[in-house]
Amino acid sequence: MNQFVAMVLLPVALLGCTGNKINVNAHPPVIAVSPTSIDFGEVVLGRYGEIGVTVKNTGYGQLDISSAALSGTTSGEYTLLDYPTTLGYNEEGVLSVRYTPDAEGQDWGEVDLATNDEVTPTLIVPLTAAGVKPKIDVDPDTLSFTGVPPLGSSTQNVTIGSLGSGDLVIFSAEVTGDGAAFYTFDSPEYKPGKTIPNGTALTLAVTYSPMDLDEHDAQLQINTNDPENEISFVSLLGNVLDDPNTNSPPQVEITGPNNGEYFVDNVPTTLTGHVVDTDDDVQTLVCTWYVNSMPVSPSVPSADGIITTSLTLPAGATIVKLECQDSSRDYGEDTVVLTVWQHDEPMQYVISGGPTEFDFISVDDDLSLFLNSAALYTDNDNHPSNIPPFAFDAVVGDQLRIVVTDVNACDTNASPMQLHFGTGTSQPLTDEVCMTSCPDHPCYDETYNGPWPGVVLDETFTIAIP
């Protein structure tokens, strides 16, 4: 019996207890959040996302969270829903945030938790999300199957394109209508919930197999996350005589550049489009490029409908339109809006911690940026930080200096940094930094011995893009 009591009391004594109570001063509370950031990904306009992360007390003393608030720089499209206020030993709760986009684009923010954790009195949870507006493009919108005999079959393709911003999701597709029993569709890539990345397309093969010579009308119904066109239809006409008096206008799409890309006014820009016409040979179409409503470049499509030209665009918000007219004088068009900077004036650049302009910069401990020797940005909190992408104005040839300082012993790291001009042009800057003097850490380097504090990276770059 005495041996059993000793075995029970031994762990309690090791925990630093007084009587039956844990000595809080010897074992203070420790806050931990998993995951350490909240990424909503893409959220379609008109909808919202809610994400919760686990907040846990991994220490023995009671953890008190006196307040939780969105920082002053956080986008107004975030809402803090709930958070725990008191957590005992090994207890956990949920910090939950809602994101409701009201416009297209990337949104950043952070939740600041004030705690009685002496090591981490303020814990920052970064927030990232993107408001998107997917758009479906169905081509063609009518399939006409003529002269198909009983027990015979005919197959035609429907292309479902993903335009707008964000990825298009096909929730479901089905054939409906009186003649639905005579149609099937197939694709090796399609299944309910299929995601079509922005700028790409999916092809469905639709097969008509009649049992008699009667007319069979139906429709292919496609349900997607396009907020303005949740249900799209393709008319299916089986053994219906084609009306020679009807004409379908050309279907025109600007395939490059994408809407919102950046350019400069002294470098020619390549414009590319694609046109389809079910009634005319595409090489007989009259196609013209317009810049800010002015015709600038008549173009003849290739045999496969490709239209290309190269233009020097004027500075400002520049509207580029491609218009094609057929022999019946019906026309189709597509438009993109581009940002064109004046080459000898400051242009907007973004420094990020990765291959896109949306990647956060991770640094241990401090980061300083200088433009032509003038301070541009400083993070000097002496702690590891996740810094949002940083935008600034500069011109080609300016000098950008990056300084990373290690303040605390053991670890130093910094994510690889890149300079971005718009969404399509980037310039690599620093490589990843990861060193530690602690043998049990993944980036252990026996040659790294500080000093602390000390500069671990100091490099200067000449801005060379666009």
C-alpha positions as a printed Julia matrix, in Angstrom:
466×3 Matrix{Float64}:
   0.0    0.0     0.0
   2.79   2.49    0.85
   4.59   1.67   -2.37
   1.43   2.41   -4.36
   0.94   5.81   -2.69
   4.54   6.75   -3.41
   4.13   5.86   -7.06
   1.0    8.01   -7.34
   2.45  11.02   -5.56
   5.8   11.0    -7.37
   4.57  12.56  -10.68
   2.62  15.21   -8.73
   5.73  16.19   -6.86
   7.69  16.43  -10.08
   5.1   18.83  -11.44
   6.03  21.38   -8.83
   2.92  21.13   -6.59
   2.07  22.63   -3.25
  -0.32  20.28   -1.48
  -2.77  19.11   -4.15
  -2.47  22.25   -6.28
  -0.18  22.83   -9.27
   2.43  25.52   -8.7
   1.41  27.88  -11.52
   4.55  29.99  -11.17
   6.71  26.91  -11.75
   4.58  25.76  -14.69
   3.03  28.77  -16.46
   0.43  28.52  -19.24
   1.61  28.04  -22.84
  -0.59  28.93  -25.81
  -0.47  26.93  -29.04
  -2.55  27.34  -32.19
  -2.99  24.69  -34.86
  -2.76  25.41  -37.69
  -0.82  28.62  -37.12
  -2.65  30.57  -39.86
  -6.07  30.6   -41.55
  -6.25  30.32  -45.33
  -9.76  30.41  -46.81
  -8.46  29.88  -50.35
 -10.96  31.03  -52.99
 -14.46  32.09  -51.91
 -17.06  32.96  -54.53
 -18.68  36.39  -54.3
 -22.09  36.19  -52.65
 -21.01  33.27  -50.46
 -18.86  32.97  -47.35
 -16.38  30.67  -45.69
 -15.97  29.87  -41.99
 -12.8   28.3   -40.57
 -11.86  27.43  -37.02
  -8.38  26.73  -35.65
  -7.59  24.94  -32.42
  -6.29  27.01  -29.49
  -4.69  24.82  -26.81
  -3.04  25.35  -23.43
   0.03  23.1   -23.41
   1.23  24.45  -20.06
  -0.05  23.62  -16.58
  -1.12  27.05  -15.37
  -4.51  28.43  -16.42
  -4.38  30.19  -19.79
  -6.38  33.41  -19.95
  -7.14  35.06  -23.3
  -8.15  38.54  -22.26
  -9.05  39.71  -25.76
  -9.09  38.74  -29.41
  -9.43  41.31  -32.18
  -8.85  41.82  -35.86
  -5.87  44.11  -36.42
  -6.37  47.59  -37.83
  -4.92  46.57  -41.21
  -7.3   43.61  -41.61
  -9.73  43.65  -44.54
 -13.3   44.49  -43.57
 -14.45  41.28  -45.26
 -13.3   39.23  -42.23
 -15.47  38.74  -39.12
 -14.22  37.29  -35.82
 -16.9   34.84  -34.65
 -15.68  33.21  -31.44
 -12.65  32.38  -29.32
 -11.98  30.7   -25.94
 -11.3   32.93  -22.94
 -10.02  30.46  -20.34
  -8.25  27.12  -20.86
  -6.98  24.78  -18.18
  -4.13  22.29  -18.53
  -4.31  20.5   -21.91
  -7.69  22.1   -22.65
  -8.46  23.41  -26.12
 -11.02  25.65  -27.77
 -11.78  27.03  -31.19
 -10.95  30.41  -32.71
 -13.37  30.86  -35.63
 -13.37  33.5   -38.39
 -15.77  34.18  -41.28
 -14.74  35.57  -44.67
 -17.44  37.17  -46.87
 -15.93  38.75  -50.0
 -17.68  41.73  -51.56
 -15.16  42.23  -54.39
 -12.71  40.19  -56.42
  -9.12  40.06  -55.19
  -6.8   38.97  -52.39
  -7.56  39.96  -48.79
  -5.19  39.76  -45.83
  -5.52  40.29  -42.12
  -4.7   38.91  -38.7
  -6.29  38.04  -35.37
  -4.36  39.3   -32.32
  -4.83  37.24  -29.14
  -3.82  38.88  -25.82
  -2.84  36.17  -23.29
  -1.16  35.64  -19.94
   1.49  33.44  -21.61
   4.66  35.24  -20.52
   6.58  34.08  -23.6
   3.8   34.94  -26.05
   1.69  37.72  -24.53
   0.34  38.52  -28.01
  -0.22  35.71  -30.49
  -0.87  36.68  -34.11
  -2.88  34.4   -36.41
  -2.45  35.53  -40.08
  -5.52  35.49  -42.36
  -5.48  35.02  -46.14
  -8.32  34.66  -48.64
  -9.35  35.58  -52.16
 -12.73  36.74  -53.41
 -13.39  35.23  -56.83
 -16.08  35.39  -59.5
 -15.93  32.3   -61.72
 -17.6   32.49  -65.13
 -18.71  29.6   -67.32
 -18.27  29.69  -71.1
 -20.19  26.96  -72.95
 -19.33  26.41  -76.61
 -21.49  25.76  -78.53
 -24.84  26.37  -76.85
 -26.71  24.2   -79.38
 -25.94  20.76  -80.84
 -27.94  19.74  -83.89
 -27.87  16.06  -84.91
 -29.35  15.54  -88.39
 -29.87  12.42  -90.5
 -29.14   9.88  -87.75
 -30.87   6.57  -88.58
 -32.69   4.37  -86.05
 -30.2    2.38  -83.93
 -27.44   4.6   -85.3
 -25.52   7.22  -83.31
 -23.72  10.55  -83.7
 -21.34  12.31  -81.29
 -20.52  16.0   -80.95
 -18.43  17.87  -78.38
 -19.31  20.64  -75.92
 -16.48  22.7   -74.42
 -16.97  24.12  -70.91
 -14.49  26.95  -70.36
 -13.48  28.55  -67.06
 -13.31  32.34  -67.35
 -13.63  35.18  -64.83
 -11.52  34.87  -61.68
 -11.08  31.75  -59.6
 -11.73  28.16  -60.61
 -15.02  26.93  -62.06
 -16.65  23.99  -60.24
 -19.18  21.78  -62.05
 -21.47  20.51  -59.31
 -23.49  18.32  -61.68
 -24.45  17.78  -65.31
 -27.49  15.92  -66.66
 -29.65  15.61  -69.78
 -33.27  16.7   -69.29
 -36.33  17.1   -71.51
 -38.69  14.88  -73.47
 -35.94  13.34  -75.61
 -33.42  12.84  -72.78
 -33.5    9.03  -73.08
 -31.79   9.23  -76.49
 -28.74  11.22  -75.31
 -25.68  10.35  -73.25
 -22.53  12.33  -72.45
 -19.08  11.24  -71.44
 -15.63  12.58  -70.54
 -12.67  10.79  -68.95
 -12.11  13.86  -66.76
 -15.66  14.68  -65.66
 -17.26  13.74  -62.38
 -19.65  15.69  -60.1
 -17.67  18.35  -58.27
 -15.1   18.61  -61.07
 -12.9   21.72  -60.81
 -11.83  23.46  -64.03
  -8.85  25.76  -63.32
  -9.19  29.35  -64.5
  -8.24  29.74  -68.14
  -8.73  26.06  -69.04
 -11.63  24.02  -70.38
 -13.3   20.61  -70.18
 -14.75  18.76  -73.21
 -17.9   16.63  -72.94
 -18.75  14.22  -75.76
 -22.55  14.15  -76.3
 -23.94  11.13  -78.2
 -27.37  10.94  -79.84
 -28.76   7.4   -80.39
 -32.35   7.44  -81.75
 -34.66   4.44  -81.91
 -36.8    5.91  -84.7
 -36.93   8.79  -87.19
 -38.87  11.17  -84.91
 -37.46  14.47  -83.69
 -35.98  14.34  -80.18
 -35.34  17.57  -78.31
 -33.53  17.72  -74.96
 -31.03  19.88  -73.11
 -27.76  19.36  -71.29
 -28.09  21.11  -67.91
 -24.82  22.18  -66.23
 -24.82  23.38  -62.59
 -21.73  25.4   -61.55
 -20.43  27.93  -59.02
 -20.76  30.82  -61.5
 -22.59  33.31  -59.22
 -24.36  34.97  -62.16
 -25.18  31.84  -64.15
 -25.54  28.9   -61.78
 -27.41  26.79  -64.38
 -26.33  26.72  -68.04
 -28.05  24.86  -70.86
 -26.97  23.34  -74.16
 -29.89  22.7   -76.53
 -29.86  19.2   -78.05
 -31.74  18.86  -81.34
 -32.08  15.32  -82.68
 -33.07  14.8   -86.35
 -34.34  18.37  -86.61
 -33.83  19.96  -90.04
 -31.37  22.82  -89.89
 -32.97  26.19  -90.71
 -30.84  27.87  -93.43
 -32.3   31.27  -92.48
 -30.69  31.27  -89.05
 -27.14  32.39  -88.35
 -24.95  32.12  -85.28
 -22.56  35.02  -84.67
 -18.83  34.37  -84.18
 -17.74  33.37  -80.68
 -14.71  35.46  -79.74
 -12.33  35.13  -76.78
  -9.16  37.06  -75.86
  -6.83  34.32  -74.63
  -3.95  36.59  -73.67
  -3.22  38.71  -71.79
  -5.59  38.1   -68.88
  -7.84  40.77  -67.45
  -5.97  43.01  -64.96
  -2.37  42.22  -66.0
   0.36  44.93  -65.84
   2.43  46.26  -68.76
   4.57  49.31  -69.63
   3.98  51.8   -72.42
   7.32  51.42  -74.24
   7.35  47.63  -74.74
   5.19  45.91  -77.4
   2.52  43.66  -75.93
   1.44  40.45  -77.66
  -2.35  40.08  -77.92
  -3.86  36.69  -78.72
  -7.45  35.72  -79.42
  -9.52  32.78  -80.64
 -12.67  32.78  -82.78
 -15.16  30.02  -83.64
 -18.0   30.29  -86.18
 -20.41  27.42  -86.87
 -21.7   28.97  -90.12
 -18.64  30.56  -91.76
 -15.03  29.68  -92.52
 -13.15  31.58  -89.78
 -10.6   32.86  -92.33
 -13.4   34.79  -94.07
 -14.24  36.72  -90.87
 -13.31  40.39  -90.51
 -11.53  40.75  -87.15
 -10.19  43.97  -85.59
  -8.35  44.84  -82.37
  -9.44  48.01  -80.56
  -7.59  49.98  -77.87
  -9.76  52.37  -75.86
 -12.48  52.15  -78.57
 -10.06  53.01  -81.4
  -9.42  50.39  -84.14
  -5.69  49.72  -84.25
  -5.02  46.38  -85.93
  -7.14  44.49  -88.47
  -6.31  40.76  -88.27
  -7.07  37.61  -90.25
  -7.65  34.44  -88.19
  -5.61  31.35  -88.93
  -7.35  28.18  -90.09
  -7.83  27.1   -86.47
  -9.2   30.51  -85.42
  -6.09  31.99  -83.77
  -5.7   35.79  -83.98
  -2.43  37.44  -82.91
  -0.98  40.95  -83.03
   1.66  43.01  -81.19
   0.91  46.54  -79.98
   2.49  49.24  -77.85
  -0.27  50.22  -75.42
  -0.92  53.69  -73.95
  -0.39  54.33  -70.25
  -3.35  54.08  -67.9
  -6.31  51.74  -67.51
  -6.37  50.44  -71.08
  -9.37  48.64  -72.59
  -8.47  46.1   -75.29
 -11.27  44.62  -77.42
 -11.28  41.99  -80.14
 -14.26  42.05  -82.54
 -15.02  39.63  -85.42
 -17.81  40.01  -88.01
 -19.18  37.27  -90.27
 -20.72  37.33  -93.76
 -24.16  38.05  -92.29
 -22.68  41.07  -90.47
 -23.31  39.46  -87.11
 -20.37  39.97  -84.78
 -18.9   38.69  -81.55
 -16.45  40.41  -79.22
 -14.41  40.04  -76.05
 -12.77  42.67  -73.83
 -10.01  42.85  -71.21
  -8.89  45.8   -69.06
  -5.1   46.12  -68.59
  -2.97  48.36  -66.37
  -0.25  50.07  -68.43
   2.43  52.05  -66.56
   4.37  54.94  -68.01
   7.91  53.59  -68.31
   9.68  56.68  -66.92
   7.34  57.05  -63.92
   7.33  54.97  -60.69
   5.51  51.65  -61.09
   4.01  49.4   -58.44
   6.02  46.36  -57.4
   5.35  43.68  -54.78
   7.87  41.7   -52.72
   6.52  38.33  -51.59
   7.86  35.18  -49.98
   7.21  32.89  -52.95
   6.4   32.47  -56.65
   3.14  34.45  -56.52
   2.47  37.99  -55.36
   0.2   36.58  -52.62
   2.82  34.56  -50.65
   3.64  35.76  -47.12
   7.28  36.39  -46.15
   8.47  34.24  -43.21
  11.48  35.59  -41.33
  13.35  34.79  -38.07
  13.87  37.28  -36.61
  13.85  40.72  -38.31
  13.63  42.11  -41.85
  14.55  45.52  -43.3
  14.0   46.71  -46.87
  15.71  49.74  -48.43
  15.06  51.42  -51.79
  18.02  53.45  -53.05
  19.37  53.5   -49.44
  16.09  54.91  -48.05
  14.19  52.79  -45.5
  11.23  51.12  -47.18
   9.99  48.63  -44.56
  11.19  47.4   -41.16
  10.09  44.47  -39.01
  12.08  44.69  -35.77
   9.97  42.87  -33.19
  12.85  40.44  -32.42
  10.55  37.47  -33.06
   9.69  35.21  -36.02
   7.1   36.88  -38.25
   4.82  36.12  -41.19
   4.79  39.36  -43.17
   2.16  40.06  -45.86
   3.44  40.8   -49.4
   4.78  44.36  -49.49
   3.84  46.81  -52.3
   5.89  49.88  -53.2
   6.59  52.22  -56.1
   9.9   52.18  -58.0
  11.4   52.31  -61.5
  13.63  49.93  -63.45
  17.22  50.38  -62.31
  16.41  51.27  -58.69
  18.45  49.5   -56.01
  16.58  47.22  -53.59
  18.47  46.11  -50.47
  17.25  43.24  -48.25
  18.66  42.75  -44.73
  17.73  39.83  -42.44
  18.88  39.97  -38.81
  18.97  37.06  -36.36
  18.34  38.27  -32.8
  17.69  35.11  -30.75
  20.12  32.2   -30.46
  19.62  28.87  -32.21
  17.46  29.41  -35.31
  17.5   31.77  -38.26
  15.4   31.44  -41.4
  13.83  33.48  -44.17
  11.62  32.37  -47.02
  12.88  32.87  -50.6
  11.83  36.32  -51.76
  10.69  37.42  -55.22
   9.87  40.76  -56.82
   6.62  40.89  -58.82
   5.29  43.29  -61.43
   1.58  42.55  -61.82
   0.54  38.91  -62.07
   2.71  37.8   -64.98
   6.28  39.05  -64.39
   8.64  38.3   -61.52
  12.33  38.59  -60.58
  13.98  36.14  -58.13
  15.69  37.85  -55.2
  16.97  35.89  -52.2
  17.21  32.13  -51.74
  15.76  30.44  -48.67
  17.78  30.92  -45.46
  17.58  28.12  -42.88
  20.33  27.65  -40.27
  20.4   26.61  -36.64
  23.03  26.0   -34.02
  20.77  23.49  -32.24
  21.71  19.91  -33.28
  18.14  18.58  -32.88
  16.67  21.05  -35.41
  16.18  20.18  -39.12
  18.42  22.98  -40.44
  21.36  22.27  -38.11
  24.6   23.77  -39.39
  27.63  23.11  -37.2
  29.37  26.17  -38.68
  26.58  28.53  -37.61
  27.49  30.1   -34.28
  25.86  33.49  -34.48
  26.72  36.12  -33.38
  23.37  37.07  -31.86
  22.18  39.58  -32.74
  23.81  39.57  -36.15
  23.12  40.11  -39.85
  22.68  36.8   -41.7
  21.67  38.24  -45.06
  22.47  41.6   -46.65
  22.02  41.72  -50.43
  21.33  44.48  -52.93
  19.44  43.94  -56.21
  18.84  46.07  -59.27
  15.17  46.14  -60.31
  15.15  44.66  -63.82
  11.47  43.97  -64.5
   9.33  44.39  -66.46
